[in-house]
Amino acid sequence: MHTKITALSTYIPEKVLDNAYFEAIVDTSDEWITSRTGIHERRSIAPDETTTDLAVRAVENLTKESGAAIHDVDFIIVSTITQEQNMPSIASQVQNYFQIPATGAIDITAACAGFVYGISMAHSLVAAGTYKKVLVISAEALTKFTDYSDRTTCILFGDAAGAALIEHNETEGILKPISGTFGDGGKELYLSHIADTINGTSIEANNRIHQNGRAVYKWAVQLVPRQVKRLLDINHLTINEIDWFVPHSANLRMIEAICAEMNYSMDKVLESVTRYGNTSSSTIPLALHEGVKQGKLKQGDLLLLIGFGGGLTYSGVIIRW
C-alpha cells in the first residue's frame, strides 16, 4: 500500500530574537553569528506558552490551510525533546484538545531527526494497513532549555512546530526510508535532567542543552553525504533526480559543506535556519512549509529529507510531492 503527505503546516511564535539581542547579553556580534551559522533571527515562545501549545497551533494551522479533517486520525506521533513533563505525553494532550475519539498517541525523542523518524513510522503504519490516518507533529521549545551564558550555543536555538498528515495514496508518495544511530556520540549533544553520565562520561545534568559543536559538525558533514547515497541507492535514484534537498537546518555553513561534498547546488536546498534558527525536529517541516508558501514545490517533485542530531542518530526519506 502506498502513502503520501496529504497536508502540512507549521506554527511560529511571535517573539523575534534577532542577532542584536545576543550582542546585548553575550560577547558576540551580528557578523560573528552570521559568518559562522547563517542565522539572522529566531523565534521564542511566550512565558505562558508550552510545547503542547506549539503542537496544537501547528495542527490548527494545518486544518485551516488545507481543510483537512482530523477527527478520524487514528494515530498521533509527536517529536519533541522539550516536554514540560514526561507524562502525560504531548500526543495525548493533542488528542484531548481536539477531542479525537479513537487514536493512539505517542511521543518520540530523536532530537533533530525526529520529524523524519515520525514520517517514516507513519508511512510504515499506514502502508501495513494497521492505521489509516496518522498525524505527525514536531514541537520544540528549545529556548526554555538554552544556556544564555554560553555564546556558542545560545545563538543557535529557536522555537517552532510543524504538523503533517500521512494517509493512503494510489501512487507512491513516500519511498523507502533509512535510519541509523551512533550512540557512542551521545555525549556530544545532550539535554539531561537527572543523569550526570552518558556511557561512563561525566556530563552536566542542569536541564540545559550542551553541544560539542565541532564534533557534531564533523560527524554531520561526513555522515550525510554517505547516507544520502545509501538512501538514493535503495530507491534506485540518483542525486540528479532530486528536485529539492531538505536537510536538518542546524547551521547554514554545515548545509553548504554537505552540498559541496555531494556536488549539489544550494539553489535546490530548502532551509529554515536563516530565519528561524535551529529548531531541532521542526526545521524540516518549517523548510517544507516555506517552500510551499514561496511556490517552489510543484506536484511530482522529488524531495530528499534527512534529519540528524542528538543520539547521535539520523533518519532519511524521499517523498514525491
ABEGO torsion letter per residue (X at the ends): XBBBBABBBBBBBABBBBAAAAAAABBBBAAAAAAAAGBABBBBBBAABBAAAAAAAAAAAAAAAAGBBAAABABBBBBBAABABAOBBAAAAAAAAAGBABBBBBBBBAEAAAAAAAAAAAAAAAAAGABABBBBBBBBBAAAABBAABAAAAAABBBBBBBBBBBBBABBABBBBBBBBBAAAAAABBBBAABABBGGBBBBBAGBBBBBAAAAAAAAAAAAAAAAAAAAAAAGBBAAABABBBBBBABAAAAAAAAAAAGBBAAABBBAAAAAEBAEAAAAAAAAAAAAAAGABBBGBBBBBBBBEBOBBBBBBBBBX
